[in-house]
Amino acid sequence: MRAVKSLRCVIALIATRFARSASEAGSFWSGFIVDTLVFFIQAAVYWVIYLNVDDIGGWDKWHSIFFVGTFTLIDGLYMSFYFFGLLGVPEAISSGRLDLYLAKPFDPLLHLAFERFNPGSLFLSLPALGLVCTSVVALGMRPTPLEILGYLCAVFLMLILMFDLMVLIRVPAFRFKRISAFGVAEGALTEFSFRVPGSAYKGWLKILFRVILPYGLIAAFPTETFFGTASELVWASALGVTAAFTLFARLAWRWGIASYESAGG
Amino acid sequence: MSAHNVSRALSAYAAVARSSLADALAWRADAFLGLVMGIVRVALALLLWTAVFDGRAEVGGMSLRMMASYYLIAVFIFQFNQSGLVASSLAAEIRAGLFSKYLARPVDPLAWFLAASAGRSAFQAVAAIVAALAAALACLALDASILAPLDPLGLLAAIPVVLMGMLALALVNFMTGILAFVFQDISSFQVGKDCVIEFLSGALIPVALLPARLRGILSATPFPALASLPADLMLGRGFGGYPGALVCLLLWDFILYLAARALYARLAPRYEEMGS
């Protein structure tokens, strides 16, 4: 019942924000243009690497293009729905603005996360899907509906994991006044997960970047699912890691709220 | 403007820079974490390139040793410039209606911005150099042959390049910050600008790996001065076009200064002091 109410509130927030964005055409289109720019830069990094090498960890150019498309798809979706909202969490805590959210009859974390829904970033999904489709055609693949469904489920699961990771990076704001260094770390880890194909992780790196700091899962897991290299064990570990991080994020947020002094600054 | 007035103005902006430095020093935990994260960033770049090299002796004419040294220098030099943070504060003040304080005081907003950026960047530069040395020592302790030696002459040659590059980026950041006179939220502009500049500077991927024509175009911009050019100089490379690069940077600084002045003159009258 509580989950249904939260979902309704999230949908209402997104609808409100969408209507507001439509009335601010400048901000709407600037978001779209900038996101597309970011996408081209990221694609350019891979282009430059493949100008100098034939494969990375056994993935050829088209596998990597599919991987880039998948990451961009996830990037576009999370930037649309909760990225900018969660980005504002430290400021809401340090300024005391969080008080307003605590007073409302809706989950304050979800409220903060989804109140800055950015429809401009949704358009980033179009070139991303273009990359995914192009690489599928170039590889001569004919995916079945089940493979496509598996891929979409993996993308959705990774969106939840990304949400949890973003929350955990920002919870220290309850303790520290300024946490821009955590943002730098997050940027580095996100970039890293984007540029290193899943097949490149070996030994302890696999544990580090797929379980402890699971940024390595974000684009690699849906890609592996699509190419049929994600075994039942890989699925179970992805589900387990997402469940564990969802729990950590919730507990950490509750701990933060409990220690929140509402002092502002 | 008389010499006395110039001296008074300089002392006022020096006070702004000192205040900004003191502000940066006040956030010690954040500064410490920033340094740790800088080291993490270098480590992640090394992991990526180890995967790309995968037994290859060279990629784009660079050995893994050269690549490791390049990233160690480029990533930390790119962190020096903190004018992006000052631009974010400026944009927030414009949106909140607090920009009036610059109008009420006898200061020039662009000069104030550059002075505040200089103070904050000075602290960050010292901290980043300490962190880079610590990271280098840790690398050398693990494997003495992992890093290439620094060229002392290149180190000296890199100083004016870094300073002029930082001035160019500060001017770009000022122009991005004052877009808040027009837009409700400039964070998307900042994300886009940071991403493009990181790529063009060579902090993301060495400029040496780009096709020759693109390298030629980039060398006519101020961006390589933020990471790639100083890193190459410090590793004993890139001396060929050095005088030309200095002239080019001077020209860019001048053009960007004029552009910043023109944009401020155009956008500032839109300020309504109402906040949002």
Interface residues (C-beta under 8 A of the other chain):
Chain A: E24 G26 S27 S30 G31 I33 V34 D35 L37 V38 I41 A44 V45 V48 I49 L51 N52 V53 I56 G57 F84 L87 N118 G120 F176 K177 R178 I179 S180 A181 F182 V184 A185 A188 L189 E191 F192 R195 V196 P197 A200 L205
Chain B: W27 A29 D30 A31 F32 L33 G34 V36 M37 G38 V40 R41 L44 L47 L48 A51 V52 D54 R56 V59 G60 L85 V182 F183 Q184 D185 S187 S188 F189 V191 G192 C195 V196 F199 L204 I205 L209 L210 P211
